[in-house]
Amino acid sequence: MMRLLKRWQHQISNSVTLRSRKLLGIHRGYFNINGFEMYLDYLDPIDRTIIRDGVYE
């Protein structure tokens, strides 16, 4: 039960972050990843994982 609640909490926080960035119009921009400035879009799932983890291989 606790595992399910944590998963829901994670999904809700991701949803709120995604919606707020989309609403405010700050979903695209330059992000510092591994010492490089990269232009990424937070709405793109692949870019979102790069931004969230801060790692690009």
C-alpha positions as CSV (number, residue, x, y, z in Angstrom):
1,M,0.0,0.0,0.0
2,M,2.8,2.4,0.9
3,R,4.6,1.7,-2.4
4,L,1.4,2.5,-4.3
5,L,1.1,5.9,-2.4
6,K,4.7,6.8,-3.2
7,R,4.2,6.0,-6.8
8,W,1.0,8.2,-7.0
9,Q,2.8,11.0,-5.2
10,H,5.6,10.8,-7.8
11,Q,3.2,10.8,-10.7
12,I,1.3,13.8,-9.3
13,S,4.4,15.8,-8.7
14,N,5.6,15.1,-12.3
15,S,2.2,16.1,-13.6
16,V,2.2,19.3,-11.6
17,T,5.7,20.2,-12.7
18,L,4.9,19.5,-16.4
19,R,1.7,21.5,-16.3
20,S,3.2,24.5,-14.5
21,R,6.2,24.6,-16.9
22,K,3.8,24.4,-19.9
23,L,1.5,27.1,-18.5
24,L,4.3,29.5,-17.6
25,G,6.0,28.9,-21.0
26,I,9.4,27.9,-19.5
27,H,9.5,24.4,-20.9
28,R,12.3,25.2,-23.4
29,G,15.6,26.6,-22.8
30,Y,19.3,26.1,-22.1
31,F,20.3,23.6,-19.4
32,N,23.7,22.9,-18.1
33,I,24.3,19.2,-18.6
34,N,27.8,17.7,-17.9
35,G,29.3,21.1,-18.3
36,F,27.7,21.7,-21.7
37,E,24.9,24.2,-22.4
38,M,22.2,22.2,-24.2
39,Y,18.9,23.6,-25.6
40,L,16.2,21.2,-24.4
41,D,12.5,21.0,-24.3
42,Y,11.0,19.8,-21.0
43,L,7.8,18.5,-22.7
44,D,9.9,16.0,-24.7
45,P,10.1,12.7,-22.7
46,I,13.8,12.1,-23.6
47,D,14.8,15.7,-22.9
48,R,12.9,15.6,-19.6
49,T,14.9,12.6,-18.4
50,I,18.2,14.3,-19.4
51,I,17.1,17.5,-17.5
52,R,15.9,15.6,-14.5
53,D,18.9,13.3,-14.2
54,G,21.5,15.9,-15.3
55,V,23.3,13.2,-17.3
56,Y,23.8,12.8,-21.0
57,E,25.9,9.9,-22.3
